[in-house]
């Protein structure tokens, strides 16, 4: 069963899409906003003769706090990993590196630059942009 919610602009949306119906970029992920909407809906529709147990409310609030903390931790780890990749690519400048080209032949050359324009940093070897993850060996320049 889908419970319809009203967004700020009055359009109807499913609680499982966290946005207006048909909105661009609608997410299917459970987030804190959706959790709060579900909790408020639950509180509004509860029976006056049988209100929500306060222990259950505290448990759900704790779950929200835990979810937000884990989400923040995940974002921080992703940012740290991206920074480490950029640092690794930058430190390769001036060193000799090897990679496999499209023919499967090992190419070796001096790393002359690093680029961070895509999700994976690339290094420039002999005028060719090579993804950091595609390097097979790194050594000192002779």
N, C-alpha and C positions, 0 to 999 in steps of 0.2 A: 504494500500500500504506500503510495506517495502522498505526503502531506504538502499541500500548496502553501507557500509563504508569500508575503507581499514585500517587495523591495521598496527602497526609498522613492522610486518613481512610479509606484503603483502597479507595475507589471507583475504578473504571476510567475513564479519560478518553482522548480522542485528544490527541496532542501538538499538533494543529492547533486545539484549542479552548482551550488554556491554562486548564483548570479541570476540575472533575468533570463527568461526563456529565450533561447536563440541568441544570447549574447556572445560576442566574439570572445574567445579565450576562456570559456566556461571550464571550470575544473571539476573533475570527479573525485578529487581527494578530500578527505575529511580534514577540515581546518578548524581553528578555534571559533571563527565566526559561525560556522555551521553547528558546532557543538553548543554554542550559546543559544542559537535559534531553537535547537531541539529542546534544550533545557527550559527556555522560556515557554515554548509551546506546551511542554509537559506540565509546567506549573499552572498555565492558564486553563488547561483542560482537565485538571485533576478534579476528582469528586470532592465536594465540601464535606461529605460524610466520611471520606477516607483520604485525608491529605497525604502528601508525600512524606515518607519517613525522613527525618532530619539526618539520620546516618547515611541514607542513600544520597541525599543532596550533598553532604560533605564528601562522600566517595566520588561522586561525579565531578565536583569542583576540583578535587585532588587530581583526578584523571586529566582534567583540562590543563592544570598547571604542569603536570608531567609531560603532556603532549607538547605544550609550548616550549618547555625546557629542551626536550629532545629535538624539536624542530630547529631551535636556535643552535644547538650543538652540531647538528647536521650541516647547517649553513656555514658555521664557523670552520668545520673540518673541510668542507668543499673549498672555501676561500683559502685556507692554509695549503691545501694540496695544489691549487692553481698557482699560488705564490712560489711554492717549492719547485714546480715545473719551470716557471719563468727564471728563477735563480739558477737552476741547473742548466738551462739553455744558454743563459748569459755567461756562465763560467766556462762554457766550451769554446768560446771565441778565442782563436789563436791556437787551439789544439788540433790534432789530426783525428778525424773520425771516419768510420766506415759504415756503409749501408748497402743493402741489396737494391739494385735498380729493377725496372720493370721486366728485364730479361732474366733476372735471377743472378746477375753478375755482381760481385762485390766491387763497389766503388769506394775509393779512399781519397781524402783530400783535406785541406785545411779549412776549418770552420771560420768563415769571415763575417758572419752576422747571425742575429737571432730576430725572429719576428713573433709577435704575440697577438696577431690579428684574428686567429681562429681559436677554437676551443683547446686545441693542442698546440703548444709552441713549436715553431719550426726553426731549424738552423740552415744556413746557406753554406753549401759545400760545393766548390767549383761552379758557382752560379746556379746551382740547383737547390730549391727549397725542399728540405727533408724533415718530415715529422720527427720530433724528439723520440717518440716511441719506436721509430723505424731504425734507429742507430744500432749497429751490431758490435761496434768496438770504438773505444776512445783511447788516444795515447798522446804522448808529448810530441811536438813537432821536431823533426830531425834537423 
